[in-house]
């Protein structure tokens, strides 16, 4: 006998299925929020990349190409970078990481961290080169390197938060 889900259960599942996208949206909004801490606005870790990396590996069914596109476009529009820079970067990262999802799944955290460091380095270099080609001037490499280092250092926190969401809230969401 098939038991039909109630309206409330369907709404609950729908809301939980949007959590990966909503977490990425929240991170984009946090990224563009001005802080009053010295130097933080000059060098910001790539929280968005961390979120896209995590959800692409752990719940690609809930964080598809469309989610990566919308998040990238929104970050492009809100940060004032050349239009399409974050969008293209997140789409490329999502495509590359998605092909390796089975490799990373169920591996120790150190493997995820190493993989993220590699992805973050490649995306930082890619964005630095593309932005220089578009704007005709290279950004200071020190800022790019510091943003990369901060991204790798902050990744365990983002990973832990997303892991809690996945294991406690999304565990039974198909």
C-alpha positions in Angstrom: 0.0 0.0 0.0 1.4 3.4 -1.0 1.0 6.1 1.6 0.5 9.5 0.1 2.4 12.4 1.8 0.4 15.1 3.4 0.6 18.7 2.2 2.7 19.6 5.2 5.1 16.8 4.6 5.5 17.9 0.9 6.2 21.5 2.0 8.7 20.3 4.6 10.6 18.3 2.0 10.5 21.1 -0.6 11.9 23.6 2.0 14.7 21.1 3.0 15.5 20.5 -0.6 16.3 24.2 -1.1 18.7 24.4 1.8 21.9 23.9 -0.3 20.8 26.8 -2.6 19.7 28.9 0.4 23.0 28.3 2.2 24.9 29.5 -0.9 22.6 32.5 -1.2 23.2 33.4 2.4 27.0 33.2 1.9 26.8 35.5 -1.1 24.8 38.0 0.9 27.3 37.7 3.8 30.2 38.2 1.3 28.9 41.5 0.0 28.0 42.8 3.5 30.4 45.5 4.6 32.2 44.7 7.8 34.0 47.3 9.9 37.0 45.2 10.5 40.3 46.5 9.1 41.5 44.7 5.9 38.6 42.3 5.9 36.9 44.1 3.0 40.2 44.1 1.0 40.8 40.3 1.3 37.8 38.1 1.7 37.8 34.3 1.6 35.8 32.6 -1.1 32.9 31.3 1.0 30.8 30.8 -2.1 33.4 28.4 -3.6 33.5 26.4 -0.4 29.7 26.0 -0.4 29.6 25.0 -4.1 32.4 22.6 -3.6 30.7 20.9 -0.6 27.2 20.6 -2.1 28.5 19.5 -5.5 30.2 16.5 -3.8 27.6 15.7 -1.2 24.3 16.6 -2.7 24.6 17.2 -6.4 21.0 16.3 -6.8 20.0 19.3 -4.7 22.7 21.7 -6.0 22.7 21.5 -9.8 24.2 23.6 -12.5 21.3 26.0 -12.4 22.0 26.7 -8.7 25.7 27.4 -9.4 24.7 29.7 -12.3 22.3 31.8 -10.3 24.6 32.0 -7.3 27.5 33.0 -9.6 25.5 35.6 -11.4 24.2 37.1 -8.2 27.7 37.3 -6.8 28.9 39.0 -10.1 26.1 41.6 -9.9 26.5 42.3 -6.1 30.3 42.5 -6.0 30.9 44.5 -9.2 33.4 42.1 -10.8 33.3 41.7 -14.5 29.9 40.1 -15.3 30.2 36.4 -15.7 33.5 36.0 -13.8 32.1 34.2 -10.7 29.4 32.6 -12.8 31.9 31.0 -15.2 34.2 30.1 -12.3 31.5 28.4 -10.3 30.2 26.5 -13.3 33.6 25.3 -14.2 34.3 24.3 -10.6 31.0 22.5 -10.3 31.6 20.6 -13.5 35.1 19.6 -12.5 34.2 18.6 -8.9 31.0 16.8 -10.0 33.1 14.4 -12.1 35.1 13.5 -8.9 32.2 13.4 -6.5 32.4 9.6 -6.0 36.1 9.8 -5.3 35.6 12.4 -2.5 32.4 10.9 -1.0 33.0 9.0 2.3 36.7 10.0 2.3 38.3 11.5 5.5 38.1 15.3 5.9 41.8 15.7 5.0 41.1 14.5 1.5 38.3 17.0 1.1 40.5 19.8 2.5 43.3 18.9 0.1 40.9 18.8 -2.8 39.4 22.1 -1.8 42.8 23.7 -1.6 43.6 22.5 -5.1 40.3 23.8 -6.5 40.6 27.1 -4.6 44.1 27.6 -6.0 43.0 26.9 -9.5 39.9 29.1 -9.3 41.9 32.0 -7.7 44.5 31.8 -10.5 41.8 31.5 -13.2 39.8 34.5 -11.9 43.0 36.6 -11.5 44.0 35.9 -15.1 40.5 36.4 -16.6 39.9 39.6 -14.6 43.3 40.9 -15.8 42.4 40.1 -19.4 39.1 42.0 -19.1 40.3 45.0 -17.1 43.7 45.2 -18.7 45.6 45.3 -15.4 46.7 42.6 -12.9 45.4 42.8 -9.4 48.1 42.6 -6.7 49.1 38.9 -6.4 49.4 39.3 -2.6 45.7 40.0 -2.2 44.8 37.0 -4.4 47.2 34.8 -2.4 45.8 36.0 1.0 42.2 35.4 -0.2 43.3 31.9 -1.2 45.0 31.2 2.1 42.0 32.5 4.0 39.6 30.4 1.9 41.6 27.2 2.8 41.8 28.2 6.5 38.0 28.9 6.7 37.0 25.8 4.7 36.8 23.5 7.8 34.2 25.8 9.3 32.1 25.9 6.1 32.5 22.1 5.7 31.4 21.5 9.3 28.3 23.7 9.0 27.2 22.1 5.7 27.9 18.7 7.1 25.5 19.3 10.0 22.8 20.5 7.5 23.4 17.4 5.3 23.4 14.9 8.1 20.7 16.3 10.4 18.3 18.0 8.0 18.8 16.5 4.6 19.5 12.9 5.6 16.1 11.6 4.6 15.4 14.0 1.7 15.6 12.2 -1.6 
